[in-house]
Amino acid sequence: MRNELMNAMDFRHACKVFDDTKKVTQEDMKYILEAGRKSPSSFGIEAWKFLVITNDELKAKLRPACWDQVQVTSCSHLVIILAGIDSVKVESGEVEKRFSRREMPQESLDFYMGLYAGHLKDTLSSNENIYAWTSKQSYIAAGNMMTAGALLGIDSCPIEGFDKKQVEEILELDTTKYQLSMVLPFGYRLNPQAKQLRLAFEEVVEFID
């Protein structure tokens, strides 16, 4: 198991050009998306949504808004990771609904709702603050999806180079509910992977006894 994970980490890289003749199977894509769905989130709120695009016309329309990056159109599946906005607000009712998935007495539910609202008072004060919080969490899901893909020999490339407003307009998003966090294409590499470069373990990790 350890070797499998480390081999996947060595395999994974930011693929710059996908082989557009090769397609990821629905079974493999579901495995990747399940890794995202099952990812941890703050308070277990799961403030995200994943749009999966295979339509070539829509991918071509999105490409100019993503700095004309070829990965957007050459990939097999283009996953648009959205950060939740409205669903994390107490008044939406979604927070209570998601807490209630775990059976608990009403007094315990009230306690958690109060803890949530109090701890996140500043975060929940504006959509901008909410986006900063939920988009950060969505990266946990993105990381797990990329690793899951690598375990299957499937490439990916996390993309932040985009015009957020343009992409949201093309996708006709209601930005009071969801906003764009990351563009994440999946597919199979066309070219060999460049040598992976990383800082030494000792430079990155410090043990404190």
N, C-alpha and C positions, 0 to 999 in steps of 0.2 A: 504493500500500500504506500509506504514512504517513497519507494523508488518510482511508483506510478505518478505520484503527485509531483515529485521533483523533475521527472522527465517531462511532464506537461508544462511545468514552469519554464524549463529550458526551451521547449518547443514554441511556446507562446511569444509572439512579437507583434508589433504594430504593422500589420500587413499593408503595404502601400498600393499593391495592385493585385486584384483577385483574378482568377481564371474564370471568365464569365461563361465558359462552357460547362462548368461543373456546378451542380446544385446540391445543397444540403437536403437530406431527406426530412420529411415531416417528423419522423420519429426522433431523429437526432436534434432537430430544432426544438421539439417539445422538451427534450431532456435539458437543453441549454436554458430554456425559458423557465423550467421548473426550478433550476438552480437559483434563478433570480427571484422567483415567487417565494421560495422558501428561505430567503435571506433574512437576517435579523434587521430590525428597525427600532428606533427609539420608541419606547412605550408599547412596542408591538403594533404600531398604528398602520404600517405598510402604506405609507403615503407615496405611492408610485403607480404607474401604469406603463405597459409596454405595447407599443404599436409595432406590428410586424408587417413590413412592406415588401412585396414581391413584384408588384406591378411596375414594369419597366418605364412606362410613361410617367408615372408619379416619381420614380427615382430620378429620371432625367429632369423633371421639373424642380426637384429639390437640390440637385447638384450645384447650380449656380449660387444658391443661397448657402451652400456649404463650401465656399471658397473654391468651387470648381474641382473638388477632390475626386479623382477617378474611382476611389473605393466605393463611393456612393452608388455608382451605376454598374460597376463590375462585380459587386458582391452578389451572393445568392439571396440572402435575406438581410434587409435593412431594418434594424430594430431602433425605434425612436423611444428613448427613455424619458418619461415625463415625471415631473415632481408634483405631488398633490398640493393643492392650496386650500380649497374650501373644506375638504374632508377632515383636516386637522383642527378646524375651528370648533370650539365647544358647542356653539349654537347650531352647527350643522346636524348634530345628532349622531354623526358617524363615530365620533370618539366613544361615546357611551355604548353604541352598538358593538363596537369592536372589543371594548373592555368586557361587555356582557357575554362574549363568547365563552369566557371562563365562568362557570357557575359559581356565584358568590352571593352572600347576603347583601341586601340593599345597603346596609351601613358600610360594608367593605367597598362596594361600587362607588358610593358617595365619597368615601375617603380617597379613592384613586382619582376620581374626577376632580376633587379639590386639589390634590397634589399636582395633577397634570396642569390645571389652570393656573395654579400659583407658581409652579416652577417655570412655566413657559409664558408668563405674563408679558414680558417684553418681546419674546419671539412671535407671539400671536397678535401683536399690536398692529402689524401691517402685512400686506401681501408680500412686500419686498423682504421683510424679515422671515416670513414663513418660507419663501422660496430658498433663501440662503440656508435654512435648516433642512428642508426636505430634499433639496437637490444634493446636498452633501450626503444624506443617507442613501440616495439612489445610487451613489457610486459603490456602495457595498454590494448591491445587487448586480451592478455592471461587472465588478471584479469577479464575482462568483460565476457569472455567465461566461466570461472570457476563459476562466479556468476550466469550467465544464466543457467548453468547446475544445480547448487544448487537449483535454483528456481523450477526446474523440478524434483528435487530429484535424480539428476544424479551426481555421484562422479567424482573427478578428482585428479590429482597429478602433480604439476609443477616439472619437472625434469631438473636440470642443471648438474647432474652427468653423463657425457658422454665424450667420446673421440670425439671431434668435427670433426677432420679430418677423422676419421674412418666412422662416420655416414655420412658425406658428400660424401665420396667415395662410400659407399654402395648405397646411393641414386643417385649416379652419377650426383651430382649437378655441375653446372657451377658456381664456386664460385666468378667469376667476376660479376655475376648477383645476386645471392642469397647465403647467408651463414646461417648456423644453429644458431638459437637463443635459442630455448627451445623445449623440448620433453614434450608433454602434453597429457597423456592418459585420456580417459573418459570411464566410465562404472558404475557398481553397486558394492558397498562394499560387501565383503564376511564376514567380522567380524564387531562387534559393534564398533562405534567410541569411541576413548579415550576422556576423558574430555578435553574440549578446555581450554587452558591456555593463558591468555593475560595479559599484564600490565594494571594497573588501568587507567581509563580515565584521572584522574588528573596527572598521570605520563607522559602521552603521549601528552596531549593537554594543551597548554598555550594560554590564551586569552590576547591580547595586545590592550589596549584601546587607 
